[in-house]
Amino acid sequence: MAKKKETAAELLDTQAEAKKEYYKARRKFQKAPLLTKKEKKALGIGRDEGRACAKYVRISASKAKLVLDLIRGKGLEEAYAIVKYTPRAASEYILKLLQSAEANAVNNFELDKEKLFVAEAYAGQGTTMKRLMANARGSASRIRKRTSHITVVLKERA
């Protein structure tokens, strides 16, 4: 019952073949390649919207989502009014984002300010800064200072 010992070269060959098969199978299920900025510009993608992103904003995404849910789908002036009078910390960041998205839509793509509405508004989790705070008996507890990436997209109502 002695097993045949494989040499190192034979092992490497079988591993290489298995790797090739894996990548060949994987290639079948890959999505179409993403468009570059030049290709998007040539096709005119994004010319009907004003977009603004704020990254690494020092507020958790869940707190920002509470305000974003209020303005999604609303007209621009109504969204300004809601954000201005919502007593949340995220409101000031979102107000600046709305102004920036409006400026992008009006100045870059000549969209009509009166017809603009909030088509998309979402917040994703950014990096988390980790800090330590002294605790009883010489121990320490971790403080997580969360950040978020907030995006607002304005489009023209048809």
C-alpha positions in Angstrom: 0.0 0.0 0.0 2.8 2.4 -0.7 1.5 5.7 -2.2 3.2 7.1 -5.2 5.1 10.2 -4.2 4.6 13.1 -6.6 7.5 15.3 -7.3 7.4 19.0 -6.7 7.3 19.8 -10.4 4.3 17.6 -10.9 2.5 19.3 -8.1 3.2 22.7 -9.5 1.9 21.6 -12.9 -1.4 20.4 -11.5 -1.8 23.5 -9.4 -1.2 25.7 -12.5 -3.7 23.8 -14.6 -6.3 24.1 -11.8 -5.7 27.8 -11.6 -6.1 28.2 -15.4 -9.4 26.3 -15.2 -10.6 28.5 -12.4 -9.9 31.7 -14.2 -11.4 30.4 -17.4 -14.7 29.6 -15.6 -14.6 32.9 -13.8 -14.2 34.9 -17.0 -17.6 33.6 -18.2 -19.4 35.2 -15.3 -17.6 38.5 -15.2 -19.5 41.7 -15.9 -18.9 44.0 -18.8 -15.9 46.3 -18.1 -16.7 49.7 -16.6 -16.6 52.7 -18.8 -13.8 55.3 -18.5 -14.5 59.0 -17.9 -13.7 59.7 -21.6 -16.1 57.0 -22.8 -18.9 58.3 -20.5 -18.3 61.8 -21.7 -18.5 60.7 -25.4 -21.7 58.9 -24.8 -23.2 61.8 -22.9 -23.8 59.7 -19.7 -24.5 61.9 -16.6 -25.5 65.0 -18.7 -29.0 65.0 -17.3 -28.1 65.2 -13.6 -26.3 67.2 -11.0 -24.3 65.1 -8.6 -22.4 66.0 -5.4 -20.6 63.7 -3.0 -19.1 64.4 0.4 -16.6 61.8 1.6 -15.3 61.1 5.1 -18.0 63.3 6.7 -17.7 63.0 10.5 -21.2 61.6 11.2 -22.5 58.1 11.1 -24.3 56.9 8.0 -27.4 55.9 9.9 -27.8 59.4 11.3 -27.4 60.9 7.8 -29.9 58.5 6.3 -32.6 59.8 8.6 -32.4 63.2 6.9 -31.8 61.8 3.4 -35.0 59.7 3.6 -37.0 62.9 4.2 -35.9 64.7 1.0 -35.7 61.8 -1.5 -38.1 62.4 -4.3 -38.9 66.0 -3.3 -38.5 69.1 -5.4 -35.4 71.2 -4.8 -37.0 74.1 -3.0 -39.0 71.7 -0.8 -35.8 69.8 0.0 -34.1 73.0 1.0 -36.9 73.9 3.4 -37.0 70.4 5.0 -33.2 70.3 5.5 -33.1 73.8 6.8 -35.6 73.2 9.6 -34.7 69.6 10.5 -33.0 69.7 13.9 -30.3 67.1 13.1 -26.5 67.3 12.9 -26.5 65.9 9.4 -28.7 68.7 8.1 -25.8 71.2 7.6 -23.7 68.7 5.6 -26.7 67.8 3.4 -27.6 71.4 2.9 -24.1 72.1 1.5 -24.4 69.0 -0.7 -27.8 70.1 -2.1 -26.3 73.5 -3.0 -23.3 71.9 -4.6 -25.4 69.4 -6.6 -27.6 72.3 -7.7 -24.6 74.3 -8.8 -23.3 71.3 -10.8 -26.6 70.8 -12.5 -27.2 74.4 -13.4 -23.7 75.5 -14.4 -22.3 72.4 -15.9 -25.3 70.9 -17.7 -27.6 73.9 -18.1 -30.5 72.2 -16.3 -33.6 74.3 -15.2 -33.4 75.1 -11.5 -37.2 75.1 -11.2 -37.6 71.6 -12.5 -34.9 69.9 -10.4 -35.8 67.2 -7.8 -33.8 64.9 -5.6 -33.6 61.7 -7.6 -31.1 59.8 -5.4 -29.9 60.5 -1.9 -27.9 57.9 0.0 -25.2 57.6 2.6 -22.7 54.8 2.9 -20.3 53.9 5.7 -16.8 55.4 5.5 -13.8 54.5 7.5 -14.1 54.3 11.3 -11.5 56.0 13.5 -10.7 53.9 16.5 -9.8 55.6 19.8 -9.2 54.4 23.3 -10.7 55.7 26.5 -9.4 54.9 30.0 -11.7 52.7 32.0 -11.8 51.4 35.6 -9.1 49.1 37.0 -6.5 50.2 34.4 -8.5 48.8 31.4 -9.5 50.7 28.3 -12.5 50.7 26.0 -12.6 51.4 22.4 -14.5 54.5 21.0 -15.5 54.2 17.3 -15.7 57.6 15.5 -17.7 56.8 12.4 -17.6 58.6 9.1 -19.8 58.4 6.1 -19.9 59.1 2.3 -23.0 61.0 1.4 -24.2 61.4 -2.2 -27.0 63.5 -3.6 -28.2 63.4 -7.2 -30.6 66.0 -8.8 -32.5 65.4 -12.0 -34.9 67.4 -14.1 -38.6 66.5 -13.8 -40.1 65.5 -17.2 
